[in-house]
Amino acid sequence: MSIKVTLLGSAVSHWGEDPWARGSWSLIGRHGSPQDRIALGMPVHDRLRIAGEATHPTRAGMTHGAFEQGRAAAAWAIERGHTEIVVVGAGMAGLGAARLLDDHWLEVEIWEARDRIGGRTAGVEVAGGAFDLGANWLQQYDENVLARLAERFGLRTVVTDFTDPMVLTGERFPGGIEDDVRKRLAAAAPDASIADVLDDWLREPAPWSAAEIHRFVDAEIVMDTGAPLSWLSARHGFEPGVGEGDRWIAGGYRLLTEHLAKGLRIRLDRRVDRILVADDGILVIKDDPVLGESSKRADAVIVTAPVPVLAAGAIAFDPPLPEPHRAALSRLGAGRVEKVVLRFAERFWPEHGYYRVHGPADTCISEWLDATAADGTPTLVGLFAGDWLDTLWTGTDEQIAARATEIFRNAVPAPR
Ligand SMILES: Cc1cc2nc3c(=O)[nH]c(=O)nc-3n(C[C@H](O)[C@H](O)[C@H](O)COP(=O)(O)OP(=O)(O)OC[C@H]3O[C@@H](n4cnc5c(N)ncnc54)[C@H](O)[C@@H]3O)c2cc1C
Protein backbone atom coordinates (compact mmCIF):
# COMPACT_ATOMS: atom_id res chain seq x y z
CA MET A 1 0.00 0.00 0.00
CA SER A 2 1.51 3.38 -0.92
CA ILE A 3 1.56 6.18 1.63
CA LYS A 4 -0.70 9.18 0.97
CA VAL A 5 0.70 12.55 1.97
CA THR A 6 -0.80 16.04 2.07
CA LEU A 7 1.75 18.82 1.84
CA LEU A 8 0.56 21.95 3.68
CA GLY A 9 3.45 24.17 2.67
CA SER A 10 7.13 24.22 1.76
CA ALA A 11 10.22 26.39 1.40
CA VAL A 12 13.43 25.78 -0.53
CA SER A 13 16.92 27.31 -0.15
CA HIS A 14 19.18 28.50 -2.96
CA TRP A 15 22.52 29.20 -1.26
CA GLY A 16 24.52 28.22 -4.32
CA GLU A 17 22.96 30.98 -6.43
CA ASP A 18 22.63 33.58 -3.70
CA PRO A 19 24.95 36.47 -4.66
CA TRP A 20 25.58 37.35 -0.99
CA ALA A 21 26.55 33.80 0.01
CA ARG A 22 27.70 31.93 -3.14
CA GLY A 23 27.70 28.69 -1.16
CA SER A 24 26.92 27.35 2.28
CA TRP A 25 29.95 27.66 4.58
CA SER A 26 33.69 28.04 4.22
CA LEU A 27 36.01 25.09 3.62
CA ILE A 28 39.73 24.55 3.21
CA GLY A 29 40.89 23.56 -0.27
CA ARG A 30 43.76 21.16 -1.00
CA HIS A 31 46.43 23.88 -1.00
CA GLY A 32 45.16 25.51 2.18
CA SER A 33 45.34 25.11 5.94
CA PRO A 34 43.80 26.66 9.07
CA GLN A 35 46.60 29.22 8.80
CA ASP A 36 44.65 30.71 5.88
CA ARG A 37 41.70 31.33 8.19
CA ILE A 38 44.02 33.16 10.61
CA ALA A 39 45.68 35.14 7.79
CA LEU A 40 42.32 36.27 6.41
CA GLY A 41 41.28 37.61 9.82
CA MET A 42 44.48 39.60 10.46
CA PRO A 43 43.95 43.37 10.59
CA VAL A 44 44.73 45.14 7.31
CA HIS A 45 46.77 48.19 8.49
CA ASP A 46 44.96 50.09 11.21
CA ARG A 47 41.50 50.47 9.72
CA LEU A 48 40.19 47.31 8.16
CA ARG A 49 39.50 43.83 9.39
CA ILE A 50 37.78 40.85 7.80
CA ALA A 51 35.71 38.83 10.27
CA GLY A 52 33.05 36.16 9.69
CA GLU A 53 32.93 32.41 10.14
CA ALA A 54 35.75 31.73 7.67
CA THR A 55 38.29 33.49 9.89
CA HIS A 56 37.81 31.22 12.91
CA PRO A 57 40.68 28.71 13.06
CA THR A 58 38.71 26.05 14.95
CA ARG A 59 35.00 26.98 14.77
CA ALA A 60 34.66 27.94 11.13
CA GLY A 61 31.44 27.26 9.26
CA MET A 62 29.35 27.70 12.39
CA THR A 63 27.28 30.55 13.77
CA HIS A 64 29.05 30.75 17.12
CA GLY A 65 32.43 30.88 15.36
CA ALA A 66 31.13 33.78 13.25
CA PHE A 67 29.79 35.57 16.32
CA GLU A 68 33.07 35.13 18.19
CA GLN A 69 35.05 36.50 15.24
CA GLY A 70 32.74 39.52 14.97
CA ARG A 71 33.32 40.27 18.63
CA ALA A 72 37.07 39.80 18.29
CA ALA A 73 37.15 42.31 15.42
CA ALA A 74 35.08 44.76 17.48
CA ALA A 75 37.46 44.35 20.44
CA TRP A 76 40.34 45.16 18.07
CA ALA A 77 38.59 48.36 16.88
CA ILE A 78 37.92 49.39 20.48
CA GLU A 79 41.50 48.71 21.45
CA ARG A 80 42.78 50.81 18.52
CA GLY A 81 40.70 53.74 19.82
CA HIS A 82 38.34 53.91 16.84
CA THR A 83 35.04 55.58 17.65
CA GLU A 84 33.11 55.42 14.34
CA ILE A 85 32.88 52.01 12.78
CA VAL A 86 31.02 50.58 9.80
CA VAL A 87 30.25 46.87 9.84
CA VAL A 88 29.61 45.25 6.45
CA GLY A 89 27.00 42.50 6.78
CA ALA A 90 24.25 41.79 9.33
CA GLY A 91 24.88 38.04 9.79
CA MET A 92 26.09 36.54 13.07
CA ALA A 93 29.57 38.05 12.76
CA GLY A 94 28.25 41.51 11.90
CA LEU A 95 25.66 41.45 14.67
CA GLY A 96 28.26 40.21 17.16
CA ALA A 97 30.64 43.02 16.19
CA ALA A 98 28.02 45.76 16.19
CA ARG A 99 26.50 44.61 19.49
CA LEU A 100 29.85 44.87 21.29
CA LEU A 101 30.67 48.25 19.73
CA ASP A 102 27.24 49.57 20.62
CA ASP A 103 27.62 48.29 24.19
CA HIS A 104 30.76 50.48 24.36
CA TRP A 105 28.73 53.51 23.23
CA LEU A 106 30.63 53.80 19.96
CA GLU A 107 29.09 55.00 16.68
CA VAL A 108 28.36 51.90 14.66
CA GLU A 109 26.36 51.40 11.50
CA ILE A 110 25.79 48.11 9.69
CA TRP A 111 25.54 48.14 5.89
CA GLU A 112 23.70 45.04 4.72
CA ALA A 113 23.20 44.12 1.05
CA ARG A 114 20.03 42.12 1.58
CA ASP A 115 16.63 43.38 2.67
CA ARG A 116 16.87 41.35 5.88
CA ILE A 117 19.29 40.62 8.70
CA GLY A 118 20.70 37.19 9.59
CA GLY A 119 22.86 36.35 6.55
CA ARG A 120 23.22 32.58 6.36
CA THR A 121 20.78 32.20 9.23
CA ALA A 122 17.53 32.65 7.36
CA GLY A 123 14.15 32.29 8.97
CA VAL A 124 11.17 31.34 6.83
CA GLU A 125 7.42 31.07 7.56
CA VAL A 126 5.86 27.85 6.29
CA ALA A 127 2.21 27.01 6.90
CA GLY A 128 2.07 29.05 10.08
CA GLY A 129 5.38 27.90 11.57
CA ALA A 130 8.87 29.47 11.64
CA PHE A 131 11.83 27.41 10.39
CA ASP A 132 15.39 27.83 9.17
CA LEU A 133 16.62 27.65 5.58
CA GLY A 134 20.18 28.39 6.70
CA ALA A 135 21.83 27.40 9.98
CA ASN A 136 19.62 25.09 12.05
CA TRP A 137 21.64 23.88 15.01
CA LEU A 138 23.58 25.41 17.86
CA GLN A 139 26.59 23.12 17.49
CA GLN A 140 29.12 22.26 20.21
CA TYR A 141 26.34 23.24 22.57
CA ASP A 142 28.26 23.17 25.84
CA GLU A 143 30.92 25.59 24.63
CA ASN A 144 28.68 27.65 22.33
CA VAL A 145 28.42 31.32 23.25
CA LEU A 146 25.14 31.65 21.29
CA ALA A 147 23.69 28.71 23.22
CA ARG A 148 24.28 30.69 26.41
CA LEU A 149 22.45 33.65 24.83
CA ALA A 150 19.57 31.37 23.74
CA GLU A 151 19.29 30.17 27.33
CA ARG A 152 19.33 33.74 28.62
CA PHE A 153 16.58 34.73 26.16
CA GLY A 154 14.53 31.69 27.27
CA LEU A 155 14.49 30.01 23.83
CA ARG A 156 13.41 26.38 23.58
CA THR A 157 15.99 24.08 22.00
CA VAL A 158 15.68 20.46 20.87
CA VAL A 159 18.55 17.93 20.87
CA THR A 160 19.55 16.07 17.67
CA ASP A 161 21.71 12.97 17.96
CA PHE A 162 23.73 13.01 14.74
CA THR A 163 25.58 9.89 15.82
CA ASP A 164 22.41 7.80 15.61
CA PRO A 165 20.33 8.68 12.53
CA MET A 166 17.65 6.26 11.37
CA VAL A 167 18.97 4.99 8.04
CA LEU A 168 15.85 4.63 5.88
CA THR A 169 17.47 3.30 2.72
CA GLY A 170 20.93 1.86 2.26
CA GLU A 171 23.01 0.44 5.04
CA ARG A 172 24.73 2.02 8.02
CA PHE A 173 28.48 2.34 7.81
CA PRO A 174 30.45 0.43 10.46
CA GLY A 175 31.15 2.28 13.70
CA GLY A 176 34.96 2.17 13.64
CA ILE A 177 35.39 3.55 10.15
CA GLU A 178 35.46 7.22 11.11
CA ASP A 179 38.66 6.87 13.18
CA ASP A 180 40.33 5.14 10.26
CA VAL A 181 39.23 7.85 7.82
CA ARG A 182 40.46 10.62 10.10
CA LYS A 183 43.82 8.88 10.61
CA ARG A 184 44.34 8.45 6.88
CA LEU A 185 43.35 12.05 6.10
CA ALA A 186 45.66 13.40 8.82
CA ALA A 187 48.58 11.37 7.44
CA ALA A 188 48.10 12.60 3.84
CA ALA A 189 50.65 14.73 1.97
CA PRO A 190 50.18 18.48 2.59
CA ASP A 191 48.68 19.20 -0.85
CA ALA A 192 46.66 15.99 -1.16
CA SER A 193 42.91 16.14 -1.66
CA ILE A 194 40.39 13.85 0.00
CA ALA A 195 39.84 12.21 -3.42
CA ASP A 196 43.59 11.39 -3.60
CA VAL A 197 43.46 9.62 -0.24
CA LEU A 198 40.35 7.69 -1.24
CA ASP A 199 41.83 6.59 -4.58
CA ASP A 200 44.82 5.08 -2.76
CA TRP A 201 42.75 3.51 -0.02
CA LEU A 202 40.19 1.91 -2.31
CA ARG A 203 42.96 -0.12 -3.97
CA GLU A 204 43.29 -1.98 -0.65
CA PRO A 205 40.20 -1.15 1.41
CA ALA A 206 40.50 -4.00 3.98
CA PRO A 207 39.30 -4.38 6.70
CA TRP A 208 36.39 -2.41 5.20
CA SER A 209 34.70 -2.96 1.89
CA ALA A 210 34.86 -0.23 -0.78
CA ALA A 211 31.09 0.21 -0.41
CA GLU A 212 31.43 0.85 3.34
CA ILE A 213 34.10 3.47 2.79
CA HIS A 214 31.97 5.17 0.11
CA ARG A 215 28.95 5.13 2.39
CA PHE A 216 30.88 6.86 5.16
CA VAL A 217 32.36 9.43 2.81
CA ASP A 218 28.98 10.23 1.21
CA ALA A 219 27.14 10.42 4.51
CA GLU A 220 29.72 12.32 6.52
CA ILE A 221 32.09 14.21 4.25
CA VAL A 222 29.89 15.00 1.24
CA MET A 223 26.97 15.88 3.51
CA ASP A 224 29.15 17.98 5.85
CA THR A 225 30.86 19.93 3.10
CA GLY A 226 28.85 19.86 -0.12
CA ALA A 227 32.15 20.27 -1.97
CA PRO A 228 34.00 18.15 -4.57
CA LEU A 229 36.36 15.71 -2.83
CA SER A 230 39.06 16.51 -5.40
CA TRP A 231 39.09 20.14 -4.20
CA LEU A 232 38.94 19.52 -0.42
CA SER A 233 42.17 19.38 1.57
CA ALA A 234 42.77 15.85 2.92
CA ARG A 235 44.32 17.20 6.09
CA HIS A 236 41.97 20.08 6.76
CA GLY A 237 38.88 19.72 4.58
CA PHE A 238 36.80 17.59 6.96
CA GLU A 239 36.61 19.82 10.02
CA PRO A 240 34.88 18.79 13.26
CA GLY A 241 31.75 20.44 14.63
CA VAL A 242 28.73 18.26 13.89
CA GLY A 243 27.72 15.68 16.49
CA GLU A 244 28.97 17.55 19.53
CA GLY A 245 25.71 18.10 21.40
CA ASP A 246 23.82 19.89 18.62
CA ARG A 247 20.41 21.44 19.37
CA TRP A 248 18.02 23.29 17.07
CA ILE A 249 15.99 26.31 18.10
CA ALA A 250 12.19 25.89 18.09
CA GLY A 251 11.00 29.01 16.27
CA GLY A 252 14.30 29.38 14.44
CA TYR A 253 17.53 31.36 14.59
CA ARG A 254 15.51 34.49 13.92
CA LEU A 255 14.66 34.58 17.62
CA LEU A 256 18.36 35.04 18.34
CA THR A 257 19.20 37.49 15.57
CA GLU A 258 16.23 39.72 16.39
CA HIS A 259 17.41 39.99 20.00
CA LEU A 260 20.94 40.76 18.89
CA ALA A 261 19.81 43.43 16.42
CA LYS A 262 17.70 45.36 18.93
CA GLY A 263 18.59 49.06 18.94
CA LEU A 264 21.37 48.73 16.34
CA ARG A 265 21.60 51.05 13.34
CA ILE A 266 21.21 48.71 10.39
CA ARG A 267 20.89 49.96 6.80
CA LEU A 268 19.28 47.23 4.74
CA ASP A 269 19.57 47.12 0.93
CA ARG A 270 22.96 48.81 1.38
CA ARG A 271 25.39 46.79 -0.68
CA VAL A 272 29.02 47.86 -0.24
CA ASP A 273 30.78 48.04 -3.61
CA ARG A 274 34.04 49.76 -2.66
CA ILE A 275 36.14 50.40 0.41
CA LEU A 276 38.72 53.17 0.17
CA VAL A 277 41.40 53.60 2.79
CA ALA A 278 42.93 57.03 3.44
CA ASP A 279 45.29 58.35 6.11
CA ASP A 280 42.50 60.01 8.05
CA GLY A 281 39.76 57.42 7.69
CA ILE A 282 38.05 54.88 5.54
CA LEU A 283 35.14 55.21 3.12
CA VAL A 284 32.52 52.60 2.32
CA ILE A 285 30.74 53.22 -0.96
CA LYS A 286 27.68 51.91 -2.74
CA ASP A 287 27.62 52.77 -6.44
CA ASP A 288 24.22 53.31 -7.97
CA PRO A 289 23.87 54.14 -11.67
CA VAL A 290 20.53 55.90 -11.08
CA LEU A 291 20.80 57.51 -7.65
CA GLY A 292 24.55 58.02 -7.75
CA GLU A 293 27.04 57.03 -5.14
CA SER A 294 26.28 56.85 -1.41
CA SER A 295 29.14 56.70 1.02
CA LYS A 296 30.01 56.80 4.68
CA ARG A 297 33.25 57.78 6.33
CA ALA A 298 34.45 55.86 9.38
CA ASP A 299 37.55 55.27 11.46
CA ALA A 300 37.44 51.55 10.77
CA VAL A 301 35.47 48.96 8.82
CA ILE A 302 34.76 45.35 9.77
CA VAL A 303 33.87 43.25 6.71
CA THR A 304 31.90 40.03 7.26
CA ALA A 305 31.00 39.11 3.66
CA PRO A 306 31.48 35.35 2.99
CA VAL A 307 34.70 34.05 1.41
CA PRO A 308 33.29 33.32 -2.08
CA VAL A 309 31.73 36.82 -2.19
CA LEU A 310 35.09 38.41 -1.37
CA ALA A 311 36.97 36.07 -3.71
CA ALA A 312 34.63 37.03 -6.56
CA GLY A 313 35.64 40.69 -6.09
CA ALA A 314 32.16 41.85 -5.08
CA ILE A 315 33.85 44.49 -2.92
CA ALA A 316 36.71 46.46 -4.52
CA PHE A 317 39.38 47.37 -1.96
CA ASP A 318 41.57 50.42 -2.57
CA PRO A 319 44.39 49.76 -1.90
CA PRO A 320 43.89 46.08 -2.72
CA LEU A 321 43.93 43.56 0.12
CA PRO A 322 47.47 42.50 1.05
CA GLU A 323 48.92 39.39 -0.57
CA PRO A 324 48.43 37.05 2.47
CA HIS A 325 44.72 37.91 2.53
CA ARG A 326 44.34 37.35 -1.22
CA ALA A 327 46.28 34.07 -1.02
CA ALA A 328 44.03 32.91 1.83
CA LEU A 329 40.94 33.75 -0.23
CA SER A 330 42.27 31.70 -3.13
CA ARG A 331 42.82 28.62 -0.91
CA LEU A 332 39.52 28.76 0.96
CA GLY A 333 36.15 28.18 -0.68
CA ALA A 334 32.63 26.97 0.04
CA GLY A 335 30.51 23.97 -0.82
CA ARG A 336 26.81 23.72 -1.42
CA VAL A 337 24.29 22.16 0.93
CA GLU A 338 20.65 23.06 0.29
CA LYS A 339 17.58 22.68 2.45
CA VAL A 340 13.88 22.13 2.05
CA VAL A 341 11.20 22.60 4.72
CA LEU A 342 8.09 20.45 4.25
CA ARG A 343 4.94 20.67 6.41
CA PHE A 344 2.34 17.90 6.26
CA ALA A 345 -1.22 17.31 7.42
CA GLU A 346 -0.19 13.97 8.95
CA ARG A 347 2.99 12.29 10.07
CA PHE A 348 3.74 9.34 7.76
CA TRP A 349 7.19 8.43 9.02
CA PRO A 350 8.47 6.60 12.10
CA GLU A 351 9.42 8.73 15.11
CA HIS A 352 13.15 9.08 15.54
CA GLY A 353 14.40 12.65 15.17
CA TYR A 354 17.01 12.39 12.41
CA TYR A 355 17.08 10.27 9.25
CA ARG A 356 19.47 9.45 6.44
CA VAL A 357 18.48 8.40 2.94
CA HIS A 358 21.04 6.87 0.54
CA GLY A 359 20.42 6.50 -3.15
CA PRO A 360 19.13 5.79 -5.66
CA ALA A 361 22.64 6.53 -7.00
CA ASP A 362 25.59 5.95 -4.64
CA THR A 363 26.47 9.60 -4.41
CA CYS A 364 22.91 10.84 -3.79
CA ILE A 365 22.50 11.50 -0.12
CA SER A 366 19.98 13.39 1.96
CA GLU A 367 19.46 13.84 5.67
CA TRP A 368 16.26 14.79 7.38
CA LEU A 369 15.38 16.49 10.64
CA ASP A 370 11.98 15.81 12.14
CA ALA A 371 11.05 19.33 13.26
CA THR A 372 7.56 18.47 14.42
CA ALA A 373 8.52 19.46 17.97
CA ALA A 374 8.55 23.12 16.85
CA ASP A 375 4.77 23.47 17.03
CA GLY A 376 3.20 20.01 16.72
CA THR A 377 2.53 20.11 12.95
CA PRO A 378 4.37 17.25 11.19
CA THR A 379 7.43 18.89 9.66
CA LEU A 380 10.56 17.67 7.92
CA VAL A 381 13.66 19.66 7.13
CA GLY A 382 15.67 17.95 4.38
CA LEU A 383 19.36 18.62 3.70
CA PHE A 384 20.75 17.77 0.27
CA ALA A 385 24.30 17.69 -1.06
CA GLY A 386 26.36 15.98 -3.71
CA ASP A 387 24.89 14.67 -6.94
CA TRP A 388 21.30 15.19 -5.81
CA LEU A 389 21.59 18.91 -6.32
CA ASP A 390 22.16 18.59 -10.07
CA THR A 391 18.90 16.76 -10.64
CA LEU A 392 16.73 17.92 -7.78
CA TRP A 393 17.36 21.67 -7.65
CA THR A 394 15.78 22.50 -11.01
CA GLY A 395 12.40 24.02 -11.89
CA THR A 396 10.21 25.90 -9.45
CA ASP A 397 10.43 25.68 -5.67
CA GLU A 398 7.11 23.80 -5.67
CA GLN A 399 8.59 21.22 -8.04
CA ILE A 400 11.70 20.85 -5.88
CA ALA A 401 9.56 20.44 -2.75
CA ALA A 402 7.36 17.84 -4.48
CA ARG A 403 10.40 15.83 -5.61
CA ALA A 404 11.97 16.04 -2.15
CA THR A 405 8.71 14.79 -0.63
CA GLU A 406 8.79 11.81 -3.00
CA ILE A 407 12.36 10.94 -2.03
CA PHE A 408 11.46 10.81 1.64
CA ARG A 409 8.10 9.12 1.10
CA ASN A 410 9.68 6.40 -1.05
CA ALA A 411 12.28 5.79 1.65
CA VAL A 412 9.76 5.32 4.43
CA PRO A 413 8.70 1.68 4.92
CA ALA A 414 5.13 1.21 3.63
CA PRO A 415 2.47 0.35 6.24
CA ARG A 416 1.40 -3.30 6.23
C1 LIG B 1 22.19 25.43 4.61
C2 LIG B 1 23.07 25.86 5.74
C3 LIG B 1 23.02 25.18 6.94
C4 LIG B 1 23.85 25.56 8.01
N1 LIG B 1 23.74 24.90 9.20
C5 LIG B 1 24.42 25.37 10.28
C6 LIG B 1 24.13 24.86 11.57
O1 LIG B 1 23.26 24.00 11.74
N2 LIG B 1 24.84 25.36 12.63
C7 LIG B 1 25.79 26.34 12.48
O2 LIG B 1 26.40 26.75 13.47
N3 LIG B 1 26.05 26.86 11.24
C8 LIG B 1 25.38 26.42 10.16
N4 LIG B 1 25.58 26.98 8.94
C9 LIG B 1 26.66 27.98 8.78
C10 LIG B 1 26.27 29.33 9.37
O3 LIG B 1 25.03 29.73 8.84
C11 LIG B 1 27.33 30.36 9.03
O4 LIG B 1 28.61 29.89 9.42
C12 LIG B 1 27.12 31.70 9.73
O5 LIG B 1 25.76 32.08 9.72
C13 LIG B 1 27.97 32.74 9.03
O6 LIG B 1 27.84 34.01 9.62
P1 LIG B 1 28.66 35.23 9.04
O7 LIG B 1 28.21 36.43 9.77
O8 LIG B 1 30.11 34.89 9.04
O9 LIG B 1 28.25 35.31 7.50
P2 LIG B 1 26.82 35.63 6.87
O10 LIG B 1 25.75 35.08 7.73
O11 LIG B 1 26.87 35.17 5.47
O12 LIG B 1 26.72 37.20 6.95
C14 LIG B 1 27.38 38.02 6.03
C15 LIG B 1 26.44 39.13 5.64
O13 LIG B 1 27.14 40.01 4.74
C16 LIG B 1 26.21 40.45 3.76
N5 LIG B 1 26.98 40.91 2.60
C17 LIG B 1 27.70 40.18 1.71
N6 LIG B 1 28.28 40.98 0.81
C18 LIG B 1 27.93 42.25 1.14
C19 LIG B 1 28.22 43.53 0.58
N7 LIG B 1 28.99 43.67 -0.51
N8 LIG B 1 27.69 44.63 1.17
C20 LIG B 1 26.89 44.51 2.28
N9 LIG B 1 26.58 43.33 2.84
C21 LIG B 1 27.11 42.21 2.28
C22 LIG B 1 25.36 39.22 3.48
O14 LIG B 1 24.13 39.57 2.89
C23 LIG B 1 25.22 38.64 4.89
O15 LIG B 1 24.04 39.12 5.53
C24 LIG B 1 24.75 26.65 7.87
C25 LIG B 1 24.77 27.36 6.67
C26 LIG B 1 23.93 26.98 5.62
C27 LIG B 1 23.95 27.78 4.35
The ligand as an ORCA input file, in Angstrom:
! r2SCAN-3c Opt
* xyz 0 1
  C      22.186     25.426      4.609
  C      23.067     25.863      5.744
  C      23.024     25.176      6.942
  C      23.850     25.555      8.009
  N      23.742     24.903      9.196
  C      24.420     25.374     10.278
  C      24.131     24.857     11.573
  O      23.258     23.997     11.736
  N      24.837     25.357     12.634
  C      25.788     26.338     12.477
  O      26.401     26.750     13.473
  N      26.048     26.864     11.242
  C      25.384     26.421     10.163
  N      25.584     26.983      8.936
  C      26.659     27.985      8.782
  C      26.274     29.330      9.372
  O      25.034     29.726      8.841
  C      27.333     30.365      9.030
  O      28.606     29.887      9.420
  C      27.124     31.696      9.728
  O      25.762     32.076      9.716
  C      27.972     32.740      9.026
  O      27.836     34.006      9.624
  P      28.664     35.230      9.041
  O      28.212     36.429      9.765
  O      30.112     34.886      9.036
  O      28.248     35.311      7.496
  P      26.820     35.626      6.873
  O      25.752     35.078      7.728
  O      26.875     35.170      5.471
  O      26.722     37.202      6.948
  C      27.384     38.024      6.032
  C      26.442     39.133      5.637
  O      27.139     40.012      4.744
  C      26.215     40.449      3.757
  N      26.984     40.909      2.601
  C      27.696     40.178      1.710
  N      28.280     40.976      0.806
  C      27.927     42.253      1.136
  C      28.218     43.531      0.577
  N      28.993     43.671     -0.510
  N      27.687     44.626      1.171
  C      26.891     44.514      2.280
  N      26.578     43.331      2.843
  C      27.110     42.211      2.277
  C      25.357     39.225      3.484
  O      24.133     39.569      2.887
  C      25.216     38.641      4.893
  O      24.042     39.124      5.526
  C      24.750     26.651      7.865
  C      24.770     27.361      6.666
  C      23.931     26.983      5.624
  C      23.948     27.781      4.353
*
